Amino acid sequence: MTDMTMIQAINSALDVMMTRDDTITVMGEDVGYFGGVFRATAGLQDKYGTSRVFDTPISECGIIGVAIGMGAYGLRPVPEIQFADYIYPALDQLVSEAARLRYRSAGEFTAPITVRSPFGGGIFGGQTHSQSPEGIFTHCSGLKTVIPSTPYDAKGLLIAAIEDNDPVLFFEPKRLYNGPFHGHYDRPAKGWAGHADADVPEGYYRIDLGKARVVREGADLTILTYGTMVHVVATTLDEMDGAPQADLIDLRSLIPLDIETIEASVKKTGRCLIVHEATRTSGFGAELAALVQERCFGHLEAPVLRVTGFDTPYPHALEWAYFPGPVRISQALRQIMKD
């Protein structure tokens, strides 16, 4: 076991898989010589050569289009979109081509591609470097959407995503890249929310997609979240006066979703709070709320509540007002426990 940041864990996952499988290639803007804007691919081109780790033109539709073709003909590409905000030019390739390839070819072709991309705010990136577009892709049948919250999960989930024969969107919370989140109060969180440290095995291991992680257990309510918000919620519970005892569930994988873990928890607690950074309207929290209502209505003792980003472009100067934080989460906790 080695103490790793999330960036190092992602790099390790790529290294392990490229050693095991010579069909795996890494491609994207500045991923080769420079090692990626966040250094996630540092050293890989030196080790595996320019035919397996290579820079691309600044063309997201081209990156994904080429990756789909490579995947259909036997390779296992791992393209990087430098920021999730840049993924929209590739939307047609992802939604109309990658997601449909297995279905439209009756299984003759697949698109075993894993699209890595930093997402979310917390680094003052402004409106074009801070978006959380995961909900768009969960709407599209044929795509899988995965979001880690710890170095250990990042490596294990990325390995599982690369091994998957269908296209996976692997969104990496950039606010967590170099350690537990640094919050509104300019200090680090207390560890990795349920992991005592960031120990990560150096070799191969995988975490199956579609399996949530119960970060902590409690009988008062269920909190559903993922990515950076796992640590924001955990810190809020640690520091809130009179905080309820909560089942804190890190979804890890949005599609496929571990609905069994969610349902069992909500039926136990009778209350459900959903927290995510993305825009509120049509965010993934709306789908979670509908699923909880459909499956657990008879057990609910209060309405399902959401704490989310606002329905505005991501602000730069007011980032910490936009970002769900301890104040808004505490208010929601008090409200749901009163109902």
C-alpha positions as CSV (number, residue, x, y, z in Angstrom):
1,M,0.0,0.0,0.0
2,T,1.2,3.5,-0.9
3,D,-0.1,6.9,0.2
4,M,-1.4,8.5,-3.0
5,T,-3.3,11.6,-4.0
6,M,-6.2,11.1,-6.4
7,I,-4.0,12.2,-9.3
8,Q,-1.4,9.7,-8.4
9,A,-4.0,6.9,-8.0
10,I,-5.4,7.7,-11.5
11,N,-1.9,7.7,-13.0
12,S,-1.3,4.3,-11.2
13,A,-4.5,2.8,-12.6
14,L,-3.5,3.8,-16.2
15,D,0.0,2.5,-15.7
16,V,-1.2,-0.8,-14.3
17,M,-3.7,-1.4,-17.1
18,M,-1.3,-0.3,-19.9
19,T,1.2,-2.9,-18.6
20,R,-1.4,-5.6,-18.5
21,D,-3.1,-4.9,-21.8
22,D,-1.3,-3.5,-24.8
23,T,-4.6,-2.6,-26.5
24,I,-5.0,0.3,-24.1
25,T,-4.1,3.7,-25.4
26,V,-4.3,7.2,-23.8
27,M,-5.1,10.2,-25.9
28,G,-6.1,13.8,-25.5
29,E,-4.9,17.4,-25.4
30,D,-1.5,17.7,-23.7
31,V,-1.6,14.2,-22.2
32,G,1.7,13.0,-23.8
33,Y,4.8,15.1,-23.4
34,F,3.3,17.5,-20.9
35,G,1.5,14.7,-18.9
36,G,-1.9,16.4,-18.8
37,V,-2.9,19.8,-17.4
38,F,-3.3,18.2,-13.9
39,R,-0.4,15.7,-14.5
40,A,-2.7,12.7,-14.4
41,T,-0.8,11.1,-17.3
42,A,2.7,12.2,-16.3
43,G,5.4,9.8,-17.3
44,L,3.2,7.5,-19.4
45,Q,4.4,8.6,-22.8
46,D,8.1,8.0,-21.7
47,K,7.2,4.5,-20.6
48,Y,4.8,3.4,-23.3
49,G,5.8,5.5,-26.3
50,T,4.0,7.9,-28.6
51,S,1.9,5.3,-30.3
52,R,0.1,4.4,-27.1
53,V,0.1,7.8,-25.3
54,F,-0.3,10.7,-27.7
55,D,-1.4,14.3,-28.0
56,T,-4.4,15.2,-30.1
57,P,-5.6,18.4,-31.8
58,I,-7.9,20.7,-29.8
59,S,-11.0,18.9,-31.2
60,E,-13.2,17.1,-28.7
61,C,-15.4,15.7,-31.4
62,G,-12.3,14.4,-33.1
63,I,-10.9,12.9,-29.9
64,I,-14.1,10.9,-29.2
65,G,-14.8,10.1,-32.8
66,V,-11.3,8.5,-33.2
67,A,-11.6,6.7,-29.9
68,I,-14.9,5.1,-31.0
69,G,-13.3,3.9,-34.2
70,M,-10.3,2.5,-32.3
71,G,-12.6,0.7,-29.8
72,A,-14.8,-0.8,-32.6
73,Y,-11.6,-2.4,-34.1
74,G,-10.2,-4.0,-31.0
75,L,-8.4,-1.3,-29.0
76,R,-9.4,0.0,-25.6
77,P,-8.8,3.8,-25.7
78,V,-8.9,6.1,-22.7
79,P,-9.4,9.6,-24.1
80,E,-9.1,12.6,-21.8
81,I,-11.3,15.7,-22.2
82,Q,-9.2,18.3,-20.5
83,F,-12.1,19.9,-18.6
84,A,-15.7,18.5,-18.5
85,D,-16.9,21.9,-19.7
86,Y,-15.2,21.1,-23.1
87,I,-17.1,17.8,-23.6
88,Y,-20.1,19.4,-25.4
89,P,-18.6,19.4,-28.9
90,A,-18.3,15.6,-28.5
91,L,-21.9,15.1,-27.4
92,D,-23.1,13.8,-30.7
93,Q,-20.2,11.2,-30.9
94,L,-21.0,10.0,-27.4
95,V,-24.7,10.0,-27.5
96,S,-25.4,9.0,-31.1
97,E,-22.4,6.8,-31.8
98,A,-20.7,5.3,-28.7
99,A,-23.8,4.8,-26.7
100,R,-25.7,3.1,-29.6
101,L,-23.0,1.0,-31.2
102,R,-23.6,-2.3,-29.4
103,Y,-27.4,-1.9,-29.9
104,R,-27.4,-0.9,-33.6
105,S,-24.9,-3.6,-34.6
106,A,-26.7,-6.3,-32.6
107,G,-23.6,-6.8,-30.5
108,E,-21.2,-7.2,-33.5
109,F,-19.3,-4.0,-32.4
110,T,-18.8,-2.3,-29.0
111,A,-17.2,0.9,-27.9
112,P,-15.0,0.0,-24.9
113,I,-13.8,3.5,-24.3
114,T,-13.3,5.3,-21.0
115,V,-13.6,9.0,-21.2
116,R,-11.7,10.7,-18.3
117,S,-12.5,14.3,-17.5
118,P,-11.9,16.6,-14.5
119,F,-15.2,18.2,-13.5
120,G,-16.8,20.4,-10.8
121,G,-15.7,23.6,-9.1
122,G,-13.8,24.6,-6.1
123,I,-10.6,25.9,-7.8
124,F,-12.0,29.2,-9.0
125,G,-12.1,28.1,-12.6
126,G,-15.0,30.2,-13.6
127,Q,-18.0,29.3,-15.7
128,T,-16.0,27.4,-18.4
129,H,-13.8,25.3,-16.1
130,S,-16.2,24.3,-13.3
131,Q,-19.3,22.7,-14.7
132,S,-20.8,19.4,-13.6
133,P,-22.5,17.8,-16.6
134,E,-22.9,14.3,-15.3
135,G,-26.8,14.4,-15.4
136,I,-26.7,14.9,-19.2
137,F,-25.0,11.5,-19.7
138,T,-27.1,9.6,-17.2
139,H,-30.1,10.4,-19.4
140,C,-28.6,8.6,-22.3
141,S,-29.1,4.8,-22.5
142,G,-25.9,3.0,-23.3
143,L,-23.5,5.2,-21.4
144,K,-22.2,4.5,-17.9
145,T,-21.3,7.4,-15.5
146,V,-18.8,7.0,-12.7
147,I,-17.5,9.6,-10.1
148,P,-14.9,8.6,-7.5
149,S,-14.4,10.5,-4.2
150,T,-11.2,8.9,-2.8
151,P,-7.9,7.8,-4.3
152,Y,-8.6,4.2,-3.5
153,D,-12.0,4.4,-5.3
154,A,-10.5,6.4,-8.2
155,K,-8.0,3.6,-9.0
156,G,-10.3,0.7,-8.5
157,L,-13.2,2.2,-10.4
158,L,-11.0,3.4,-13.3
159,I,-9.6,-0.1,-13.7
160,A,-13.2,-1.5,-13.8
161,A,-14.2,1.2,-16.3
162,I,-11.3,0.5,-18.6
163,E,-12.2,-3.3,-18.5
164,D,-15.8,-2.6,-19.3
165,N,-16.9,-3.3,-22.9
166,D,-19.3,-0.3,-23.0
167,P,-18.5,3.4,-23.0
168,V,-17.9,4.9,-19.5
169,L,-17.8,8.6,-18.6
170,F,-15.3,8.8,-15.7
171,F,-15.7,12.2,-14.1
172,E,-12.9,13.2,-11.6
173,P,-13.6,15.9,-9.0
174,K,-10.7,18.3,-9.6
175,R,-11.2,19.8,-6.1
176,L,-10.1,16.4,-4.7
177,Y,-7.1,15.8,-7.0
178,N,-4.4,16.7,-4.4
179,G,-6.1,15.8,-1.1
180,P,-9.4,16.0,0.8
181,F,-11.3,19.1,-0.1
182,H,-10.3,22.5,1.2
183,G,-13.5,24.1,2.2
184,H,-15.0,27.5,2.5
185,Y,-13.1,28.0,5.7
186,D,-9.7,27.4,4.0
187,R,-8.7,24.3,5.8
188,P,-8.5,20.6,4.9
189,A,-11.2,18.1,5.8
190,K,-10.7,15.4,8.3
191,G,-9.4,12.7,6.0
192,W,-11.0,10.9,3.1
193,A,-14.6,10.7,4.5
194,G,-14.6,7.1,5.8
195,H,-11.1,6.2,4.8
196,A,-8.5,6.7,7.5
197,D,-5.9,7.7,4.9
198,A,-5.2,7.5,1.2
199,D,-3.5,4.1,1.1
200,V,-3.8,2.6,-2.3
201,P,-2.4,-0.7,-3.5
202,E,0.3,-0.3,-6.0
203,G,-0.9,-3.2,-8.2
204,Y,-4.1,-4.3,-9.8
205,Y,-7.5,-4.3,-8.1
206,R,-10.9,-3.3,-9.2
207,I,-14.1,-1.9,-7.7
208,D,-17.1,-3.2,-9.6
209,L,-19.3,-0.5,-11.2
210,G,-22.8,-0.1,-9.7
211,K,-21.8,-0.6,-6.1
212,A,-22.3,2.3,-3.6
213,R,-20.1,2.8,-0.5
214,V,-21.7,3.4,2.8
215,V,-19.3,5.9,4.3
216,R,-21.0,6.0,7.7
217,E,-24.1,4.5,9.3
218,G,-27.0,6.0,11.2
219,A,-30.6,5.5,11.9
220,D,-32.0,9.1,11.6
221,L,-31.8,9.7,7.8
222,T,-30.1,8.7,4.5
223,I,-27.9,11.1,2.7
224,L,-27.2,10.4,-1.0
225,T,-24.2,12.1,-2.6
226,Y,-21.1,11.6,-4.7
227,G,-17.7,13.2,-5.6
228,T,-16.6,16.2,-3.6
229,M,-19.9,16.4,-1.8
230,V,-19.1,13.2,0.1
231,H,-16.4,15.2,2.0
232,V,-18.5,18.3,2.4
233,V,-21.3,16.4,3.9
234,A,-19.0,14.3,6.2
235,T,-17.4,17.5,7.5
236,T,-20.8,19.1,8.0
237,L,-22.0,16.1,10.1
238,D,-18.7,16.2,12.1
239,E,-19.0,19.9,13.0
240,M,-22.8,20.6,13.2
241,D,-24.2,21.0,16.7
242,G,-26.8,18.2,17.2
243,A,-26.1,16.6,13.9
244,P,-28.4,13.6,13.1
245,Q,-26.9,10.1,12.8
246,A,-27.0,9.5,9.1
247,D,-26.4,6.8,6.6
248,L,-24.0,8.6,4.3
249,I,-23.9,6.9,1.0
250,D,-21.3,7.6,-1.7
251,L,-23.0,6.5,-4.9
252,R,-19.7,6.2,-6.8
253,S,-21.5,5.0,-9.9
254,L,-24.6,6.9,-11.1
255,I,-25.2,4.6,-14.0
256,P,-25.4,1.7,-13.1
257,L,-26.9,2.8,-9.8
258,D,-26.9,0.7,-6.6
259,I,-30.6,1.1,-6.0
260,E,-30.7,-1.8,-3.6
261,T,-28.4,-0.1,-1.1
262,I,-30.4,3.2,-1.4
263,E,-33.7,1.5,-0.9
264,A,-32.6,-0.5,2.1
265,S,-31.2,2.6,3.8
266,V,-34.2,4.8,3.2
267,K,-36.6,2.1,4.4
268,K,-34.5,1.9,7.6
269,T,-34.3,5.7,8.2
270,G,-37.5,7.1,6.8
271,R,-35.8,10.3,5.6
272,C,-33.6,11.1,2.5
273,L,-31.4,14.1,1.7
274,I,-29.7,14.4,-1.7
275,V,-26.6,16.6,-2.1
276,H,-24.9,17.4,-5.4
277,E,-22.9,20.3,-6.9
278,A,-24.6,20.3,-10.3
279,T,-27.5,22.5,-11.2
280,R,-30.7,21.7,-9.5
281,T,-33.2,21.5,-12.3
282,S,-33.0,18.1,-14.0
283,G,-29.9,17.3,-12.0
284,F,-29.3,13.7,-11.1
285,G,-30.8,14.4,-7.7
286,A,-34.2,14.7,-9.3
287,E,-33.9,11.1,-10.6
288,L,-32.8,9.9,-7.1
289,A,-35.8,11.7,-5.5
290,A,-38.2,10.0,-7.9
291,L,-36.7,6.6,-7.3
292,V,-36.9,7.0,-3.6
293,Q,-40.5,8.2,-3.8
294,E,-41.5,5.3,-6.0
295,R,-39.8,2.6,-4.0
296,C,-39.9,3.9,-0.4
297,F,-43.1,6.1,-0.2
298,G,-44.7,4.1,2.5
299,H,-41.6,4.4,4.7
300,L,-41.0,8.1,4.3
301,E,-41.6,10.3,7.3
302,A,-40.7,13.6,5.5
303,P,-40.4,14.9,2.0
304,V,-37.2,14.1,0.1
305,L,-35.0,17.2,0.1
306,R,-32.2,18.4,-2.2
307,V,-29.2,20.7,-1.7
308,T,-27.6,21.5,-5.0
309,G,-26.0,24.1,-7.2
310,F,-28.2,26.9,-8.4
311,D,-29.8,27.3,-11.8
312,T,-27.3,29.8,-13.0
313,P,-24.0,29.7,-15.0
314,Y,-21.2,28.8,-12.7
315,P,-20.0,32.1,-11.0
316,H,-16.4,33.0,-10.5
317,A,-16.5,35.6,-7.7
318,L,-19.4,33.9,-5.9
319,E,-18.2,30.3,-6.2
320,W,-18.5,29.5,-2.5
321,A,-22.1,30.8,-2.4
322,Y,-22.9,28.6,-5.4
323,F,-21.2,25.5,-4.0
324,P,-23.3,23.5,-1.6
325,G,-21.5,24.0,1.8
326,P,-22.0,23.4,5.5
327,V,-24.5,26.2,6.0
328,R,-27.0,25.1,3.4
329,I,-26.5,21.4,4.2
330,S,-27.0,22.1,7.9
331,Q,-30.2,24.0,7.2
332,A,-31.5,21.1,5.2
333,L,-30.6,18.6,7.9
334,R,-32.5,20.7,10.5
335,Q,-35.5,21.0,8.2
336,I,-35.8,17.3,7.3
337,M,-35.5,16.2,10.9
338,K,-38.3,18.6,12.0
339,D,-40.8,17.3,9.4
